[in-house]
Amino acid sequence: MTAGKYTVILLYATSHAIRAEKLLKQASIPPKMIPVPRHLSSSCGVCIRIARADREAAQQVLQQAGMEIEGLYDISPRAAGKPGRQA
C-alpha cells in the first residue's frame, strides 16, 4: 500500500464491511478494516481501507456484488481532521 495515500470505503453496517473485506480479498485487492475516521462520520463503526490505486477496481467489485456503498473518501495521515474527497 502506498504510504499516506489510501481510500476508505464506508458501508452501512459492520456486517457489510465484513462481506466487503471478503469480496476484496477474493479479488486480490488487499483491504484493511479500520475504525471510521471521526472527521468522516460520528457513527461508531468500521470501514475498509484500501490503496488509493485500487479505488476504482474495489468500487466495481463491490457494486457487481450488489453492495451499497455509503461513501468513498481519499485521505492521508497528513490530512487528519480534514474531510477527504467523496465520490
N, C-alpha and C positions, 0 to 999 in steps of 0.2 A: 504494500500500500504506500503510495506516495506520501511522504511525511508532510503533514499540515494541510493536505488537500483531500477532503473527503466529502461525501454526501450522506445525509441522514434521511432515512425513509420513515415517516410517521404513518402508523396504521391505526385503526380504530379500536383494537383490543390486543391485549397481550397474547391471546391465542393466535391472532392473525400474524403477529410478529414472529411467533414460533414457527408457524407454517411458512412464512416468507423466508425465514432463515433456512429452512429445509429446502425450499424450492431453489434458492440462490446457490446453495451448496451443490445441488444436483446439476445446476447449470455452470458449474466451475467459476462462480463469482464468489470470492471469499467475503462473507458477511461477519459482522461482529455486533452482538446485541448489547446495547448500552442504555443507560437511563436517558430519558428525553431531556435535552438541554433546556434549562429553565427559561432562556430567552426565546424559545420556540413555543413552549406550551407550559402552562402551570399544572397540567394534569400529572398525576403520579403514575408513570408508566415507563415502558421501554420502547426503543426504536431500533432500527437496523442501520449500522454504519457500514458504508462501502467506499472503495476508492472512487474518487470523482470520475476517473476514466471509465468506470463500469456503470455509470448512471443510466445511460440510455438502454444498455443491454438489460440491466436489472429491472427497469421500468417495463420493458417489453415482456420479460419473463413473468413478472407479477400480473400484468394485465392479461396475458394469454391464459393464466391460471384463474382468471376471474376475481383477483384480489382487488379490493378497493383501497386506494392509497389516499391517506389524509393530506399528505404533503411531502415534497422532496425539497431539501434545503442543502445548498452548498455552503459549508462552513469550514473554518480553520481555527486552530487554537488561538491564533493572534487576534481573532475577531470575537473572542469570548465576551458575552454580554451584548453583542450587537446582532440583530437579525441577519440571517443568511438570505440567499436568493431562493424564492419559492418558484416551483414550476407552475 
